[in-house]
């Protein structure tokens, strides 16, 4: 296995640092009896398919596990579909 160059190291830090998403709250809408995720929001239509899914694919290609990203993708799929 070849040593990682600085670009690979930066990508590993990005992929393993799921805490960066900790401050990203899911947009909510009021419904009778409470609130629910706003599935028509940018989060569901842009951030997941053009953000997390791309990061997941890069990590998969590099052999980096992404349990936090996997959890977020699965949760959004369950809520949205």
URVEN-V227774 format. One record per residue. SS is DSSP state (H for helix, E for strand, L for the rest). PHI is phi in whole degrees, 0 to 359 (* if undefined). OMEGA is omega in whole degrees, 0 to 359 (NA if undefined). Layout:
SS:PHI:OMEGA ; SS:PHI:OMEGA
This chain:
L:*:181 ; L:281:177 ; L:294:179 ; L:287:173 ; L:273:186 ; H:296:178 ; H:294:177 ; H:296:179 ; H:298:180 ; H:296:179 ; H:294:177 ; H:299:179 ; H:299:179 ; H:298:184 ; H:290:181 ; H:277:182 ; L:268:180 ; H:301:179 ; H:299:179 ; H:297:180 ; H:269:185 ; L:300:181 ; L:274:181 ; L:270:180 ; L:279:176 ; L:285:177 ; L:298:182 ; E:238:174 ; E:234:178 ; E:282:175 ; E:227:178 ; L:301:180 ; L:90:178 ; E:154:181 ; E:225:175 ; E:213:179 ; E:300:179 ; L:277:186 ; L:290:176 ; L:268:182 ; L:279:179 ; H:302:180 ; H:306:183 ; H:282:187 ; H:261:180 ; H:233:187 ; H:296:181 ; H:284:184 ; H:291:184 ; H:254:179 ; H:233:185 ; H:297:181 ; H:294:178 ; H:290:176 ; H:299:179 ; H:300:180 ; H:296:177 ; H:299:180 ; H:297:179 ; H:301:180 ; H:294:181 ; H:265:180 ; L:75:181 ; L:259:177 ; L:289:182 ; L:226:183 ; H:299:180 ; H:291:178 ; H:295:178 ; H:302:179 ; H:300:182 ; H:296:179 ; H:295:179 ; H:298:180 ; H:299:180 ; H:295:177 ; H:294:179 ; H:291:182 ; H:288:187 ; H:277:188 ; L:258:NA
